């Protein structure tokens, strides 16, 4: 797919594709892994890349969110420890974020057929988006790219877009701005939005979204951004994005807009408002509730629906393999 800059007719602000990490060659992967000090990951990753070539399926997408990668691959973090947490001090659950992303990458690569695309829906970094954190993040996703999978990234509240851009020498100056794009797939259009660090889309981006959806009303649309559109109903109280109500109203008015996917709250949840499904992606990394699921989602698109399967990092978790369906019926307005 060719990268294109799109300017909404009512605004001078340029909306472009989100950060896209294209596939890389095996030679580039080996060279990059050595340069980034990634030799510890190479045997497993190269085994996956060197296995019999698998077909890339454009209607299969791996959905990740909240990887929260540190510059230290050995760092563990207690996600259950937050202000007001009901978990006792000596009962917090600690997670190694780098190991979680590496495990998710290995399993995504092993899928047959492999997904043609993978989306990280915000918060790649642990703290506030340091350059060293993105260096480690890029090291960890290199096996995915070497397997032929295109990686798409949205911006979250822990991200720093300027530091991420510095880590991507192939990114051109004109591509640096609001990260929004339509990924046109055979069975659905995926719209990736930029909710920034504070959970604000803004009027111009909402106008752009409406315009893009109206131009593509003949196909189901799935919308992605990092922030939750309303207050979290899960274990940790988290306010919704500032213009979440405006976003949901816009989507409710367009029956071919079938789902909104978000991260941020680190919890696997599924709501529905008439035709619109609202999917809360789990974090790949740490989780806020004791014993909660963390992992990624395998999305398969058919002519009639999007099938979602939860893959927990802990395969013995009771929610591992949990299935959800987003119906594509009555997509035309």
C-alpha positions in Angstrom: 0.0 0.0 0.0 1.3 3.4 -1.0 1.6 6.1 1.7 -0.5 9.1 0.8 -1.0 12.5 2.5 -4.7 13.4 2.7 -5.9 16.9 3.4 -9.5 17.4 4.4 -11.2 20.1 2.3 -12.3 22.1 5.3 -8.9 22.3 7.0 -5.3 23.0 6.1 -4.1 20.4 8.7 -2.6 17.4 7.0 -3.7 13.9 8.0 -1.4 11.1 6.9 -0.9 7.4 7.6 0.0 6.5 11.2 3.5 5.3 11.9 4.0 2.3 9.5 6.9 -0.1 9.9 7.2 -2.0 6.6 8.4 -5.6 6.3 12.2 -6.0 6.2 14.5 -8.6 4.6 16.1 -11.4 6.6 19.5 -9.8 6.0 18.3 -6.5 7.3 16.8 -8.3 10.3 20.1 -10.0 11.2 22.1 -6.8 10.7 19.6 -4.8 12.8 19.4 -7.4 15.5 23.2 -7.4 15.9 23.4 -3.6 15.9 20.7 -3.4 18.5 22.2 -6.0 20.7 19.4 -8.5 20.0 21.4 -11.7 19.8 19.4 -13.3 22.7 16.2 -13.2 20.6 17.8 -14.3 17.3 17.6 -18.2 17.5 13.9 -18.4 18.1 13.0 -15.5 15.8 15.2 -16.7 12.9 13.7 -20.2 13.2 10.3 -18.6 12.7 11.5 -16.5 9.8 13.4 -19.3 8.1 10.5 -21.8 8.3 8.5 -22.6 5.2 7.2 -19.4 3.7 3.6 -18.8 4.9 1.0 -17.0 2.9 0.2 -13.5 4.2 -3.6 -13.1 4.7 -4.8 -9.5 4.1 -8.1 -10.2 6.0 -6.2 -11.3 9.1 -4.9 -8.6 11.5 -3.1 -9.0 14.8 -4.3 -6.4 17.3 -1.9 -5.3 20.1 -2.0 -2.4 22.5 -0.1 -1.0 25.5 3.2 -2.8 25.0 4.9 -0.3 27.4 8.4 -1.2 26.5 11.3 0.0 28.7 14.8 0.6 27.6 15.7 -2.2 30.0 14.5 -5.6 28.7 14.9 -7.1 32.1 12.6 -4.6 33.8 9.4 -6.0 35.6 6.5 -3.8 36.6 3.6 -4.2 39.0 0.5 -3.2 36.9 -1.8 -3.9 39.8 -0.1 -1.2 41.9 -1.9 2.1 41.3 -3.5 4.7 43.5 -6.6 3.2 45.0 -5.8 -0.3 44.0 -7.6 -3.0 46.1 -4.6 -5.3 45.8 -2.6 -5.7 49.0 1.0 -4.5 49.0 2.5 -8.0 49.1 0.1 -9.4 46.5 0.9 -7.3 43.5 1.6 -9.1 40.2 4.7 -8.2 38.3 5.2 -8.5 34.5 8.3 -8.4 32.3 7.0 -6.2 29.4 9.8 -7.2 26.9 9.1 -10.9 27.4 5.4 -10.3 26.8 6.0 -8.6 23.5 8.5 -11.1 22.4 6.1 -13.9 23.2 3.2 -12.2 21.4 5.5 -11.7 18.4 6.5 -15.3 18.3 2.9 -16.5 18.3 1.8 -14.0 15.7 4.6 -15.2 13.4 3.5 -18.8 13.9 -0.1 -18.2 12.7 -0.9 -19.9 9.4 -1.8 -18.0 7.4 0.1 -15.1 8.8 -1.7 -11.8 9.2 -0.6 -9.3 6.6 -0.9 -6.5 9.2 -0.4 -5.9 12.9 -1.6 -2.8 14.8 -0.1 -1.6 18.1 -2.9 0.7 19.3 -0.9 3.1 21.4 1.5 3.2 24.3 4.5 1.5 22.8 6.7 3.0 25.5 6.6 2.6 29.3 7.3 6.1 30.6 7.0 9.1 28.4 8.3 7.9 25.1 12.1 8.1 25.5 14.3 7.4 22.5 15.9 4.4 24.2 12.4 2.9 24.8 11.6 3.1 21.1 14.9 1.6 20.3 14.0 -1.4 22.4 10.5 -1.5 21.0 11.8 -1.6 17.4 14.2 -4.4 18.3 11.3 -6.5 19.6 9.1 -6.0 16.6 11.8 -6.7 14.1 11.0 -10.4 13.9 7.4 -9.5 13.0 8.6 -7.3 10.2 11.1 -9.9 9.0 8.2 -12.4 8.8 6.6 -10.1 6.2 4.1 -8.5 8.4 3.4 -4.7 8.2 3.3 -3.0 11.6 1.0 0.0 12.2 1.4 2.2 15.3 -1.1 4.7 16.8 -0.1 7.3 19.4 -0.9 6.8 23.1 -0.5 8.9 26.2 2.8 7.3 27.1 4.2 8.0 23.6 6.3 10.9 22.4 5.8 11.2 18.6 8.9 13.3 18.1 11.2 10.7 19.7 9.5 7.9 17.8 10.0 9.8 14.5 13.7 10.2 15.4 13.9 6.4 15.6 12.6 6.0 12.0 15.1 7.4 9.6 12.9 6.4 6.6 10.1 8.7 7.8 10.0 11.9 5.7 9.5 15.4 7.2 6.1 15.8 5.5 4.9 12.6 7.2 5.3 14.1 10.7 2.0 15.4 12.1 -1.3 14.0 13.0 -1.2 10.3 12.6 -4.4 9.2 10.9 -5.0 6.9 8.0 -7.4 4.6 6.3 -6.1 1.0 5.7 -8.2 -0.4 2.9 -8.5 -4.2 3.1 -10.6 -6.5 0.9 -13.4 -7.0 3.4 -13.3 -3.9 5.6 -11.7 -0.5 6.0 -9.6 0.1 9.1 -9.4 3.8 10.2 -6.6 4.6 12.5 -6.9 7.8 14.5 -4.6 9.9 16.6 -6.0 10.6 20.1 -2.7 12.1 21.2 -1.4 12.2 24.8 -4.5 13.7 26.3 -7.3 11.8 24.6 -8.5 14.5 22.2 -9.3 13.9 18.6 -10.3 17.5 17.8 -12.9 18.9 15.5 -10.7 18.8 12.4 -9.9 15.1 12.9 -13.5 14.3 13.5 -14.4 16.1 10.3 -11.8 14.2 8.5 -13.1 10.9 9.9 -16.7 11.7 8.8 -15.4 12.5 5.3 -13.4 9.3 5.0 -16.3 7.2 6.3 -18.8 8.9 4.0 -16.5 8.2 1.0 -16.5 4.5 1.8 -20.0 3.7 2.9 -20.1 0.5 0.7 -17.8 -1.4 3.1 -17.7 -2.1 6.8 -15.4 0.3 8.8 -13.5 -0.5 12.0 -12.1 2.5 13.8 -9.0 2.5 16.1 -7.6 4.9 18.6 -5.8 4.6 21.9 -8.2 6.2 24.4 -11.5 4.9 25.8 -14.5 6.9 24.5 -16.2 6.9 27.9 -15.3 6.3 31.6 -13.9 2.8 32.1 -16.4 0.4 33.7 -13.6 -2.0 34.6 -11.4 -2.4 37.6 -9.5 0.9 37.5 -11.4 4.2 37.2 -10.2 6.0 34.1 -11.9 9.0 32.5 -13.0 8.8 28.9 -11.6 10.9 26.1 -12.7 14.5 26.0 -14.6 14.2 22.7 -15.6 10.6 23.1 -19.3 11.5 23.0 -18.8 13.3 19.7 -16.9 10.4 18.3 -19.6 7.9 19.3 -22.3 10.1 17.8 -20.5 10.3 14.5 -20.1 6.5 14.4 -23.7 5.9 15.5 -24.9 8.0 12.5 -23.1 5.7 10.1 -24.3 2.1 10.1 -21.3 0.9 8.2 -19.1 1.9 11.1 -19.2 -1.4 12.9 -16.7 -1.1 15.8 -14.4 1.2 17.7 -11.2 -0.4 19.2 -9.2 1.1 22.0 -6.6 0.3 24.6 -5.5 2.5 27.5 -7.5 0.8 30.3 -5.5 -2.5 30.0 -8.7 -4.7 30.1 -10.5 -7.0 27.7 -14.0 -5.7 27.5 -16.8 -5.7 24.8 -19.8 -3.3 24.7 -22.4 -2.8 22.0 -24.6 0.2 21.2 -27.0 -0.8 18.5 -24.8 -1.6 15.4 -21.6 -0.3 17.0 -19.3 -2.6 18.9 -16.9 -1.1 21.4 -13.9 -3.3 21.9 -11.4 -2.7 24.7 -8.2 -4.4 23.8 -6.1 -6.0 26.6 -2.6 -4.8 27.2 0.2 -6.9 25.9 2.2 -5.9 29.0 0.9 -5.4 32.5 -2.7 -5.4 33.7 -4.5 -3.4 36.4 -6.7 -6.1 38.0 -5.3 -9.0 39.9 -5.4 -12.1 37.8 -6.6 -10.2 34.7 -5.9 -11.3 31.2 -3.2 -9.7 29.1 -2.2 -10.5 25.5 -3.3 -9.7 22.0 -6.3 -10.3 19.6 -6.4 -12.3 16.4 -8.9 -10.7 14.1 -10.2 -12.5 11.0 -12.4 -10.6 8.5 -15.1 -12.4 6.5 -17.8 -11.2 4.2 -20.2 -11.0 7.2 -18.2 -10.3 10.3 -14.9 -9.7 12.2 -14.1 -12.7 14.4 -12.0 -11.8 17.4 -10.0 -14.4 19.4 -8.1 -13.4 22.6 -4.6 -14.9 22.9 -3.5 -14.6 26.5 0.2 -14.4 27.3 -0.6 -17.0 29.9 -2.1 -19.8 27.9 -3.7 -21.3 31.0 -5.7 -18.2 31.8 -9.5 -18.9 31.7 -10.1 -16.2 29.1 -7.5 -17.6 26.7 -9.3 -18.3 23.4 -12.2 -16.1 24.3 -14.2 -15.3 21.1 -16.2 -12.2 20.1 -17.9 -11.3 16.9 -18.5 -8.0 15.2 -21.4 -8.4 12.7 -21.1 -6.7 9.3 -24.8 -7.1 8.5 -26.7 -4.1 7.2 -23.6 -2.2 6.4 -25.2 0.1 3.9 -26.8 3.3 5.0 
